[in-house]
Amino acid sequence: MKYYYARVSTKEQNLDRQLDAAERLGAEKVYADKASGKNLSREEYQKMKKALKPGDEVYFHELSRLGRNFTDIRNEIQWFDEHGIRWHSEDIPTTMVDFQGQEWVLKMINDLMITVFGNLAEQERLMMLQRQREGIDAMPVVNGKKWSKKTGRYMGRPEKEISDFAEIFQRQKMGEFSVLEGCEMLGISRATWFNKARKAV
């Protein structure tokens, strides 16, 4: 049986291009997720794996649809191979042709391509996370919280305002009591104490 797995990262994105490819390739069954590729805990993907049998074929639009973690991609490809499932990824042309009698050549090439494309998928995810962090860091702070001009919403939790911190901090530095006692007096955690202490220095 011929299966097709499609995935986009968010609910706002559409699957049209991948679904068109599934029809073009003659897929008999399509599974699709709208979920991040950071791990394999995706409902439709796991359903597909349970349905697969030796001799079946699985198609992807590109290797990154399988996942964004190189180790996960490599392990899943190995799982397909061990269970007699032939996989195809349209961004790796050698997976789309049949090398009759030269399977070892096919495996060698595919292993190399998996390493290249798998690492590219992982790096792309890391770069995306970095851009997200940079975007959040650049957001203005309004009422103690990061404010997104794009969405018009606050992000994260507000920073706890502790009006007496400066006084308690100075007293602690003078040895009147320990950091733990100072935290208890203010009702904050040690992490919050040291975070505010860095800003106070």
Secondary structure, DSSP 4 states (H G I P E B T S, - for coil): -EEEEEEESSTTS--HHHHHHHHHTT-SEEEEEES-SSSS--HHHHHHHHH--TT-EEEESSGGGT-S-HHHHHHHHHHHHHTT-EEEETTSGGGGS--TT-HHHHHHHHHHHHHHHHHHHHHHHHHHHHHHHHHHHHSPEETTEEEETTTTEEESPPPPP-TTHHHHHHHHHTTSS-HHHHHHHHT--HHHHHHHHHHH-
